[in-house]
Every structure is written in structure tokens, then in C-alpha cells.
Amino acid sequence: MSIQTKNWTVQIDRMPGATSFRVSGTITVANSGITPRLVPSQVQDTPFLPLELVLEAADGVSLPALKDKVVEYKIPGNHDITSVGIFYNGGLLHYIDEILITD
């Protein structure tokens, strides 16, 4: 299954009281009952932070139409991550090395 993504951003927020690391993007899903999530990847032998894109299907009736949904991964604390890899079905889907740092 091919998957379409766009608008990936990575931010390190170093503002006092709000320190965090955040990755977000937009995923085009096949129906309204699919929820995308980003979770830590099982692949750990990379020079970048590996995250896995997981698509969860809801029980019940869903409309079969393409829909854009925002996905986000956020962890608190001060981090020095320089790049992120998004994996899907065992393959590298997207690589991000532009990090927005908010001081």
C-alpha cells in the first residue's frame, strides 16, 4: 500500500516551562475511520531518531474517501536530536533534517 504524506515539521522547544521535542505531519488516509500515530520504531541502529507510522482502523462504519489527518509525536524535556526518520511497513518513508529550534 502506498501512502501519501506532507507538511512534516520537527521542533525542539527550549522555552522555559515548555521544553519538548515534537514531530508532526499530514497523512492521507483511505477512509475516515483510520487514525495515524507516530510511535518509537523497533529499528534502532540509525544515526537519526526512528519513528514508526502506524495506521489504526476504528471499529464500525467509516466513509470510504481520502482524508488528510495530522499526526504528531511529542516528548517533554530538552533534546539534541538532529534528524528524524519516519518508517512505514519496514521501509523509510520520510527523512527530516531541518529542525526548528525555539529558544
C-alpha positions as semicolon CSV with decimal commas, in nm:
position;residue;x (nm);y (nm);z (nm)
1;M;0,000;0,000;0,000
2;S;0,140;0,335;-0,099
3;I;0,094;0,623;0,141
4;Q;0,097;0,998;0,086
5;T;0,240;1,239;0,341
6;K;0,320;1,610;0,351
7;N;0,397;1,908;0,574
8;W;0,650;1,735;0,801
9;T;0,797;1,955;1,075
10;V;1,032;1,888;1,364
11;Q;1,061;2,132;1,653
12;I;1,275;2,148;1,963
13;D;1,110;2,388;2,207
14;R;1,353;2,518;2,468
15;M;1,125;2,784;2,614
16;P;1,128;2,773;2,995
17;G;0,840;2,564;3,126
18;A;0,760;2,416;2,783
19;T;1,070;2,220;2,681
20;S;0,976;1,946;2,436
21;F;1,054;1,771;2,110
22;R;0,776;1,745;1,850
23;V;0,737;1,583;1,508
24;S;0,422;1,641;1,303
25;G;0,298;1,579;0,952
26;T;-0,012;1,520;0,744
27;I;-0,109;1,170;0,631
28;T;-0,367;1,100;0,360
29;V;-0,575;0,802;0,475
30;A;-0,821;0,591;0,273
31;N;-1,121;0,646;0,498
32;S;-1,240;0,847;0,797
33;G;-1,204;0,553;1,036
34;I;-0,825;0,535;1,008
35;T;-0,619;0,713;1,272
36;P;-0,245;0,765;1,210
37;R;0,001;0,757;1,503
38;L;0,376;0,801;1,538
39;V;0,548;0,565;1,783
40;P;0,913;0,483;1,860
41;S;1,042;0,244;1,594
42;Q;1,182;-0,104;1,653
43;V;1,466;-0,003;1,416
44;Q;1,728;0,143;1,649
45;D;2,056;0,117;1,455
46;T;2,020;0,453;1,281
47;P;2,206;0,785;1,319
48;F;1,868;0,962;1,350
49;L;1,558;0,926;1,570
50;P;1,348;0,648;1,412
51;L;0,969;0,675;1,440
52;E;0,712;0,430;1,303
53;L;0,391;0,543;1,134
54;V;0,105;0,320;1,247
55;L;-0,243;0,330;1,092
56;E;-0,517;0,217;1,329
57;A;-0,860;0,126;1,192
58;A;-1,163;0,205;1,407
59;D;-1,447;-0,040;1,453
60;G;-1,774;0,049;1,288
61;V;-1,875;0,225;0,970
62;S;-1,633;0,468;0,804
63;L;-1,670;0,681;0,494
64;P;-1,450;0,549;0,210
65;A;-1,296;0,877;0,098
66;L;-0,941;1,014;0,104
67;K;-0,891;1,232;0,409
68;D;-0,592;1,427;0,540
69;K;-0,518;1,374;0,909
70;V;-0,247;1,534;1,122
71;V;-0,017;1,303;1,314
72;E;0,210;1,413;1,600
73;Y;0,479;1,267;1,824
74;K;0,576;1,476;2,126
75;I;0,803;1,410;2,422
76;P;0,878;1,651;2,707
77;G;1,227;1,764;2,801
78;N;1,533;1,920;2,639
79;H;1,662;1,716;2,343
80;D;1,951;1,745;2,097
81;I;1,807;1,539;1,813
82;T;1,945;1,643;1,473
83;S;1,727;1,437;1,236
84;V;1,425;1,207;1,225
85;G;1,332;0,910;1,008
86;I;0,969;0,808;0,961
87;F;0,924;0,437;0,884
88;Y;0,618;0,262;0,744
89;N;0,586;-0,114;0,681
90;G;0,959;-0,164;0,741
91;G;1,077;0,099;0,493
92;L;1,197;0,457;0,536
93;L;0,903;0,676;0,433
94;H;1,045;1,021;0,507
95;Y;1,369;1,171;0,642
96;I;1,373;1,513;0,811
97;D;1,691;1,702;0,896
98;E;1,552;2,055;0,921
99;I;1,482;2,120;1,289
100;L;1,308;2,435;1,413
101;I;1,459;2,537;1,749
102;T;1,257;2,772;1,968
103;D;1,465;2,938;2,243
